Amino acid sequence: MDAAGPQPNQPLWGLPIAIKDLEDVQGIRSTSGSPIFADHIPEEDSLMVSRLRAAGVLIIGKTNVPEFGLGSHSTNPIFGVTRNPYDTSLSAGGSSGGAAAGVATGMLPLADGSDMMGSLRNPAGWNNIYGFRPSAGLVAKNPDGDAWSQGLSTNGPMARSPRDMDLMLKVIGQPDPRQPISRPAYKGMERVDPKTITIGWIRDWSGCFPVEDGVLDICEVALKKLRDLGCKVVEYTPKIAPESLWKSWCVLRSHTVAASSAPLYRDPAKRALLKDAMIWEIERGLKYSAQDIHHAGTIRSDWFREVAGLSHIDFLALPSAQMFPFDAELDWPKTLAGKQMDTYHRWMEVVVPASLIGLPAVSVPAGFGENNLPMGLQLIGKNGQDAQVLGLAQCYHEATKFPQNHPPKTP
């Protein structure tokens, strides 16, 4: 870095950032939380990291993740568990749990994360910060592999304010000419008038989502703050069946995981080092037929069309998580609100509606329960409305400032 100071086009000059450990960083051990890559030191940065570096950041290390980013609990055999700064006996969430904890405690001014199944939203809610999943294609991926398939995962920012996330998104939200599926460069969030906004509150999808006591109450208090700003909040139950979305999600997720990780599974020595959830995903993904994947894609498309056709609703709202942070020593919750969880990720189902169709979704801090633990609220925009989603989140932040008013207590 030039000692004379920031150069042109370096809006993040001098900011210390630790990169999520699913991203390659040149010269820094990058493990994906897996023993298979425990000693992996990349020779070059990923595309996103290269853009952050060019913008002037100081890369000080990596942030912890679950193995391969699977599951919303950031623990792995290499670095152990990331604990919640509001109660260190509990989980910080995941897969961007290390990033969320670093931002919440002030160790990082902002952080990158990634989101396939709520990995920017669940830990943001559990750490009283903001996490933003951009529209699919806004943040360009590495130019390798099958560039035509629309992935379920995307990178995005986390911070203690939407304005800070906006600063990072203007750096990483750029197209790449080698990617056929991309969006124009992100120009910055829009100042929105809350009085023109109608929010459809899905709640627990008419009881279909099991939710821990207290979660919906906190979210409704947050929605009242949005009402006080001028937003209209209406009850909304989607026409599509949530079980259909879940089945579509499971097929497409497992297919995606298998497509990228089957070589690890087929190597007996490496398979022995894979976590059970990864083996389960790969084996499921390899069994699906072309017709299975086509049917899942049809459901996905039906849901996209339903949201696109909502002329009377601008944003959707859901809790960022279905439960408060759980015991950090658990691998994943086996029950939720008295209901048995049939997979390692079923307790995270509330994030699927945005993830499945690549909608922009921000988790805003919603407040604290009687247990003094934080919870978040998802505000989900329509396709390509990233600037408006962050603009509404900034209005909310200016009225609440939860991260600034309620930081974690220090010993």
C-alpha positions in Angstrom: 0.0 0.0 0.0 1.3 3.5 -0.8 2.4 5.1 2.4 1.4 8.5 1.0 -2.3 7.6 1.6 -5.3 6.4 -0.3 -5.2 6.3 -4.1 -8.1 7.1 -6.4 -10.9 4.6 -6.2 -9.9 3.3 -2.8 -13.0 3.9 -0.7 -12.0 1.3 1.9 -8.5 2.5 2.3 -7.0 1.5 5.7 -9.9 -0.4 7.0 -8.9 -3.7 8.7 -11.0 -6.6 7.4 -10.9 -10.3 8.1 -12.1 -12.4 5.2 -14.7 -15.2 5.6 -12.8 -18.5 5.5 -14.7 -19.8 2.5 -12.8 -17.3 0.3 -9.3 -17.7 -1.0 -6.8 -15.0 0.2 -3.4 -15.0 -1.3 -0.7 -16.0 1.2 -3.2 -16.6 4.1 -4.3 -20.1 5.1 -7.8 -20.6 3.7 -9.4 -23.8 5.0 -13.2 -23.6 4.5 -13.2 -25.1 8.0 -12.3 -28.5 6.6 -9.3 -30.7 7.7 -8.9 -31.5 4.0 -7.8 -27.9 3.4 -6.1 -27.3 6.8 -2.8 -26.3 5.2 -4.2 -24.7 2.0 -2.5 -21.4 1.3 -3.8 -19.9 -2.0 -1.6 -18.4 -4.6 -4.1 -15.7 -5.5 -7.2 -13.9 -4.2 -10.7 -14.8 -5.1 -12.4 -12.2 -7.3 -14.3 -10.6 -4.4 -11.1 -10.4 -2.2 -9.1 -8.9 -5.1 -11.7 -6.1 -5.3 -11.6 -5.4 -1.6 -7.8 -5.4 -1.7 -7.9 -2.9 -4.6 -10.2 -0.7 -2.6 -7.6 -0.3 0.0 -8.5 -2.7 2.9 -6.0 -4.2 5.3 -6.6 -7.9 5.4 -5.7 -9.0 8.9 -6.9 -12.6 8.9 -9.9 -14.9 8.4 -13.3 -15.2 10.1 -14.5 -18.6 11.3 -17.1 -20.8 9.5 -18.7 -24.2 9.9 -17.1 -26.9 7.7 -17.7 -25.9 4.1 -20.3 -23.4 5.3 -22.9 -26.0 6.0 -25.2 -25.2 8.9 -25.8 -22.1 10.8 -23.3 -22.8 13.6 -19.7 -21.7 13.1 -17.7 -24.6 14.4 -15.1 -26.8 12.8 -12.3 -29.3 13.7 -9.5 -26.7 12.9 -10.5 -23.6 14.8 -13.3 -24.8 17.1 -16.5 -22.8 17.8 -17.3 -19.1 17.4 -19.3 -18.0 20.5 -21.9 -15.4 20.7 -20.7 -12.1 22.2 -24.0 -11.6 24.0 -23.6 -15.0 25.8 -20.5 -16.9 25.2 -22.1 -20.2 26.0 -24.2 -19.9 22.9 -23.7 -20.0 19.1 -22.9 -17.0 17.0 -24.8 -18.5 14.1 -23.3 -19.2 10.6 -22.0 -19.7 8.3 -20.8 -16.1 8.6 -20.7 -16.5 12.4 -17.1 -15.4 12.8 -17.7 -12.3 10.7 -20.8 -11.4 12.7 -19.1 -11.7 16.1 -16.2 -9.7 14.8 -18.4 -6.8 13.7 -20.6 -7.0 16.8 -17.7 -6.7 19.2 -16.1 -3.9 17.2 -13.0 -6.0 16.2 -14.0 -5.3 12.6 -15.6 -2.1 11.2 -17.4 -4.3 8.6 -17.1 -7.7 7.1 -17.8 -9.9 4.1 -20.0 -12.9 4.3 -21.8 -15.3 2.0 -25.4 -16.5 2.1 -26.8 -19.7 0.7 -29.2 -20.5 3.4 -29.3 -17.4 5.6 -25.6 -17.3 6.3 -25.6 -13.4 6.2 -29.0 -13.1 7.9 -29.1 -15.7 10.7 -25.8 -14.6 12.4 -26.6 -10.9 11.8 -29.8 -11.4 13.8 -28.1 -13.3 16.5 -25.4 -10.7 16.9 -27.4 -7.5 16.8 -25.9 -6.2 13.5 -27.0 -5.9 9.9 -26.4 -8.5 7.2 -27.4 -8.1 3.5 -27.9 -10.8 0.9 -27.8 -9.1 -2.5 -29.9 -10.0 -5.5 -28.5 -13.0 -7.4 -25.8 -11.9 -9.8 -25.0 -8.5 -8.3 -21.8 -9.7 -6.7 -19.8 -11.5 -9.4 -18.4 -14.9 -8.6 -15.1 -16.4 -9.5 -15.0 -16.9 -13.3 -14.6 -20.7 -13.3 -16.8 -23.7 -13.5 -20.3 -23.6 -15.0 -20.9 -19.9 -15.5 -24.4 -20.4 -16.9 -26.0 -22.1 -13.8 -27.6 -19.6 -11.5 -26.2 -20.5 -8.1 -28.1 -20.3 -4.8 -25.3 -18.6 -2.9 -24.0 -15.1 -3.0 -21.4 -12.9 -1.2 -22.5 -9.8 0.7 -21.7 -7.3 3.5 -22.2 -7.2 7.2 -21.8 -4.1 9.4 -23.2 -2.1 12.3 -25.2 0.1 9.9 -26.7 -0.2 6.4 -24.6 2.8 5.3 -21.4 0.9 6.0 -22.8 -2.2 4.1 -23.5 0.1 1.2 -19.9 1.3 1.2 -18.7 -2.3 0.8 -21.4 -3.3 -1.7 -20.3 -0.5 -4.0 -16.9 -2.2 -4.1 -17.9 -5.8 -4.5 -21.2 -5.3 -6.4 -19.6 -5.0 -9.8 -20.1 -7.1 -12.9 -17.4 -9.2 -14.5 -17.3 -9.6 -18.3 -16.5 -13.3 -17.9 -19.8 -13.9 -16.2 -22.8 -14.3 -18.4 -25.4 -13.9 -15.6 -24.7 -10.6 -13.8 -26.2 -7.2 -13.1 -25.1 -3.6 -13.7 -22.7 -2.1 -11.1 -24.3 -1.2 -7.8 -24.4 2.6 -7.5 -25.5 3.0 -3.9 -28.6 2.8 -1.8 -31.6 5.0 -2.5 -33.2 7.3 0.1 -36.8 5.9 0.3 -39.9 7.5 1.7 -41.3 5.0 4.3 -44.8 6.4 3.7 -44.8 4.9 0.3 -43.8 1.4 1.4 -46.1 -1.5 2.1 -44.6 -4.5 3.9 -46.2 -7.9 3.8 -45.6 -9.6 7.2 -45.5 -13.4 6.6 -45.0 -14.1 10.3 -44.7 -17.9 10.7 -46.5 -18.7 7.4 -49.8 -19.4 9.2 -48.2 -21.7 11.6 -46.2 -23.8 9.1 -42.8 -22.6 10.5 -42.1 -23.7 14.1 -40.9 -20.6 16.0 -39.5 -20.3 19.5 -41.6 -18.3 21.9 -40.7 -14.6 21.9 -39.2 -14.4 18.3 -42.4 -13.2 16.6 -43.1 -10.7 19.5 -39.7 -9.1 19.0 -40.2 -8.9 15.2 -43.6 -7.3 15.7 -42.1 -4.6 17.9 -39.6 -3.9 15.1 -42.4 -3.7 12.6 -44.2 -1.2 14.8 -41.1 1.0 14.5 -41.4 0.7 10.7 -45.1 1.7 11.1 -44.1 4.7 13.1 -41.8 5.7 10.3 -44.8 5.6 7.9 -44.7 2.1 6.5 -47.9 0.2 6.0 -47.6 -3.3 7.4 -50.2 -5.9 6.3 -50.5 -9.6 7.0 -49.5 -11.7 4.0 -49.7 -15.5 3.5 -48.1 -16.6 0.2 -50.3 -18.7 -2.1 -47.5 -21.3 -2.7 -47.2 -24.1 -0.1 -44.1 -23.7 2.1 -43.6 -27.4 1.9 -43.2 -27.1 -1.9 -40.5 -24.5 -1.4 -38.7 -26.7 1.1 -38.7 -29.7 -1.3 -37.5 -27.5 -4.1 -34.8 -26.0 -1.9 -33.5 -29.4 -0.7 -33.2 -30.8 -4.2 -31.4 -27.7 -5.6 -29.2 -27.3 -2.6 -28.1 -30.9 -2.5 -27.6 -30.9 -6.3 -25.4 -27.8 -6.0 -23.3 -29.2 -3.2 -22.9 -32.5 -5.0 -21.9 -30.8 -8.3 -19.1 -28.9 -6.7 -17.9 -31.4 -4.0 -18.4 -34.9 -5.5 -14.7 -35.2 -6.2 -14.0 -35.0 -2.5 -16.6 -37.7 -1.8 -15.2 -40.0 -4.5 -11.7 -39.9 -2.9 -11.9 -42.4 0.1 -9.1 -40.6 2.0 -10.9 -37.2 1.7 -14.3 -38.7 2.3 -13.2 -39.9 5.7 -12.5 -36.2 6.6 -15.9 -34.9 5.5 -18.6 -33.9 8.0 -21.8 -36.0 8.1 -23.9 -33.1 6.7 -21.6 -32.8 3.7 -21.8 -36.6 2.9 -25.6 -36.5 3.4 -25.9 -33.5 0.9 -23.6 -35.1 -1.7 -25.3 -38.5 -1.6 -28.7 -37.0 -1.9 -27.6 -34.7 -4.7 -26.1 -37.5 -6.7 -29.3 -39.5 -6.6 -31.6 -36.8 -8.0 -32.7 -37.3 -11.6 -33.0 -34.6 -14.3 -36.7 -34.7 -13.8 -36.3 -34.1 -10.0 -34.2 -31.0 -10.7 -36.5 -29.8 -13.4 -39.5 -30.1 -11.1 -37.6 -28.2 -8.3 -36.8 -25.5 -10.8 -40.5 -25.2 -11.8 -41.5 -24.7 -8.2 -38.8 -22.1 -7.8 -40.1 -20.3 -10.9 -43.6 -20.3 -9.6 -42.6 -18.7 -6.4 -40.5 -16.0 -8.3 -43.6 -15.2 -10.4 -45.8 -14.9 -7.3 -43.5 -12.4 -5.6 -43.0 -10.4 -8.9 -46.8 -10.1 -9.2 -47.4 -8.5 -5.8 -48.5 -5.1 -7.0 -49.8 -4.1 -3.5 -46.8 -5.2 -1.5 -43.3 -3.7 -1.8 -41.3 -5.8 0.7 -41.9 -9.0 2.5 -40.9 -9.5 6.2 -40.0 -12.7 8.1 -37.9 -13.3 11.3 -34.2 -13.7 10.5 -34.2 -16.9 12.6 -36.8 -19.3 14.0 -35.1 -19.5 17.4 -32.7 -17.7 19.7 -29.0 -18.7 19.8 -28.6 -22.3 21.0 -26.0 -24.0 23.1 -22.6 -23.7 21.4 -21.7 -27.3 22.3 -24.5 -28.7 20.1 -24.0 -29.5 16.5 -27.5 -28.4 15.5 -30.9 -28.2 17.2 -32.9 -31.4 17.1 -36.2 -29.9 18.2 -37.8 -26.5 17.8 -41.0 -25.3 19.5 -41.8 -29.0 20.3 -41.3 -30.2 16.8 -38.6 -32.7 15.7 -36.2 -31.4 13.1 -35.9 -33.9 10.3 -32.6 -32.5 8.8 -29.6 -30.6 10.1 -30.9 -27.4 8.5 -34.7 -27.6 8.9 -34.7 -25.2 11.8 -33.5 -22.5 9.3 -36.4 -22.9 6.9 -37.5 -19.3 7.4 -34.6 -18.0 5.2 -35.5 -20.2 2.2 -38.1 -17.9 0.6 -35.5 -15.3 -0.3 -32.6 -17.7 -1.0 -34.5 -19.9 -3.4 -35.2 -17.1 -5.9 -32.2 -14.9 -5.2 -34.1 -11.9 -3.7 -32.3 -9.0 -1.9 -32.8 -9.5 1.8 -31.5 -7.6 4.8 -31.5 -8.7 8.4 -32.1 -5.7 10.7 -31.7 -5.9 14.5 -35.1 -6.3 15.9 -34.4 -6.1 19.6 -33.9 -8.4 22.5 -36.0 -11.1 24.2 -36.6 -11.7 27.8 -33.5 -13.8 27.7 -31.5 -10.7 26.7 -30.6 -12.3 23.4 -30.8 -10.5 20.1 -33.1 -11.3 17.2 -33.3 -10.0 13.7 -36.1 -9.2 11.1 -35.7 -10.0 7.4 -36.8 -7.3 5.0 -37.0 -8.9 1.6 -37.3 -6.8 -1.6 -38.2 -7.8 -5.1 -35.7 -8.8 -7.8 -33.0 -6.1 -8.2 -34.3 -3.8 -5.5 -31.0 -3.8 -3.6 -30.8 0.0 -3.4 -34.3 0.3 -2.0 -33.9 -2.5 0.5 -30.8 -0.9 2.0 -32.4 2.5 1.9 -35.3 1.3 4.0 -32.9 -0.4 6.4 -31.0 2.9 6.8 -34.2 4.7 7.7 -34.9 2.0 10.3 -31.3 2.2 11.6 -31.5 6.0 12.0 -34.6 5.5 14.2 -33.2 2.6 16.3 -29.4 2.3 16.2 -29.6 -1.0 18.0 -25.9 -2.0 17.4 -24.7 1.4 18.8 -27.2 1.5 21.7 -26.9 -2.2 22.7 -23.3 -3.4 22.2 -22.2 -6.6 23.8 -21.1 -6.2 27.4 -17.4 -6.4 27.9 -15.9 -8.3 30.9 
